[in-house]
């Protein structure tokens, strides 16, 4: 578990995963055996090509984070393109997953220090003030 946490911490994992899930959801709605499938716009190859490319961009974000800006911009364009080609973007769910994943990837900074929780910051502050006393965080001794 520790190796996976280290691996996923060095890349925009949440954004890439959401982009992959968005593309997979749109592909699933295109192949769904529903009696009423809504097809808006171009039929055929583009309806399958855009979500497949979304999935590939998400995987490339996960395994090649150095090129994340290009893949995130491509992913958002592909996500928005599925509105016209693939059941209104997988009934909006796939489109939203892809758009949010691309935005998370675009905003990810690799040199950012790990986030420290409130309790850990409070413990560090209290320990720096008086190292001899037990630290109390919100009424409980730690």
C-alpha positions in Angstrom: 0.0 0.0 0.0 2.9 2.4 0.8 4.4 1.9 -2.7 1.1 2.6 -4.4 0.6 5.8 -2.3 4.1 6.9 -3.3 3.5 6.2 -6.9 0.1 7.9 -7.0 1.4 10.9 -5.1 3.9 11.7 -7.8 1.3 12.1 -10.5 -2.2 13.6 -11.0 -3.9 10.4 -10.0 -7.4 11.6 -9.3 -7.6 13.6 -12.6 -6.3 10.7 -14.7 -8.6 8.2 -13.1 -11.7 10.5 -13.6 -10.8 11.0 -17.2 -10.5 7.2 -17.7 -13.8 6.6 -15.9 -15.5 9.3 -18.0 -14.3 7.7 -21.3 -15.3 4.2 -20.1 -18.7 5.4 -19.1 -19.4 7.0 -22.5 -18.2 3.9 -24.3 -20.5 1.8 -22.0 -23.5 4.0 -22.9 -22.7 3.7 -26.6 -22.7 -0.1 -26.4 -25.6 -0.4 -23.9 -28.5 -2.6 -25.0 -31.1 -0.1 -23.9 -34.3 0.1 -25.9 -34.1 3.8 -26.1 -30.6 5.1 -26.9 -30.4 8.7 -27.7 -28.0 9.5 -30.5 -27.4 13.2 -31.2 -25.1 14.4 -33.9 -22.6 12.4 -35.9 -23.1 8.6 -35.9 -20.4 6.0 -36.4 -16.7 6.3 -35.8 -16.6 9.6 -34.0 -19.0 8.3 -31.4 -16.6 5.6 -30.4 -13.3 7.4 -31.2 -13.7 10.3 -28.8 -14.4 8.3 -25.7 -11.6 5.8 -26.6 -9.2 8.7 -26.9 -10.4 10.1 -23.6 -9.6 6.8 -22.0 -6.1 6.8 -23.6 -5.4 10.4 -22.5 -6.4 9.4 -18.9 -4.0 6.4 -19.0 -1.2 8.6 -20.4 -1.8 11.1 -17.6 -1.3 8.3 -15.1 1.8 6.7 -16.7 3.4 9.8 -18.2 2.7 12.8 -15.9 5.4 14.9 -17.5 3.1 15.7 -20.4 0.0 16.2 -18.2 -0.8 19.7 -19.6 -1.1 18.5 -23.2 -3.1 15.5 -22.2 -5.4 17.5 -20.0 -6.1 20.0 -22.7 -6.7 17.2 -25.2 -8.9 15.5 -22.7 -11.2 18.5 -22.0 -11.6 19.0 -25.8 -12.5 15.4 -26.3 -14.9 15.5 -23.4 -16.7 18.5 -24.8 -16.8 16.9 -28.2 -18.7 13.9 -26.8 -21.6 16.1 -26.2 -22.3 16.0 -30.0 -21.1 12.5 -30.8 -21.9 10.2 -28.0 -25.4 10.3 -26.3 -24.9 13.8 -25.0 -21.6 12.9 -23.5 -22.8 9.6 -21.9 -25.9 11.2 -20.6 -23.8 14.1 -19.1 -22.1 11.8 -16.5 -19.1 10.8 -18.7 -18.8 14.4 -20.0 -18.7 15.8 -16.4 -16.2 13.1 -15.2 -13.9 13.8 -18.1 -14.1 17.6 -17.7 -13.5 17.5 -13.9 -10.6 15.0 -14.4 -9.0 17.2 -17.0 -9.3 20.3 -14.9 -7.8 18.5 -11.9 -4.9 17.3 -14.0 -4.3 20.8 -15.4 -4.2 22.3 -11.9 -2.0 19.7 -10.4 1.5 20.9 -9.3 4.2 18.3 -8.9 6.5 20.4 -6.6 3.8 21.0 -4.0 4.6 19.8 -0.5 2.3 17.1 0.9 -0.8 18.4 2.7 -0.6 18.4 6.5 -3.9 18.0 8.4 -5.1 20.4 11.0 -4.5 18.1 13.9 -0.9 17.4 12.9 -0.2 21.2 12.5 -1.8 21.8 15.9 0.4 19.1 17.5 3.5 20.5 15.9 2.7 24.0 17.1 2.0 22.9 20.6 5.1 20.8 20.8 7.2 23.7 19.6 5.7 26.0 22.3 6.1 23.7 25.3 7.9 20.4 24.8 7.5 19.2 28.4 3.7 19.1 28.6 1.4 16.6 26.9 -0.2 18.1 23.8 -3.9 18.7 23.9 -5.8 18.9 20.7 -9.5 20.0 21.0 -9.8 18.8 24.6 -8.1 15.4 24.4 -4.5 14.6 25.5 -2.3 13.2 22.8 
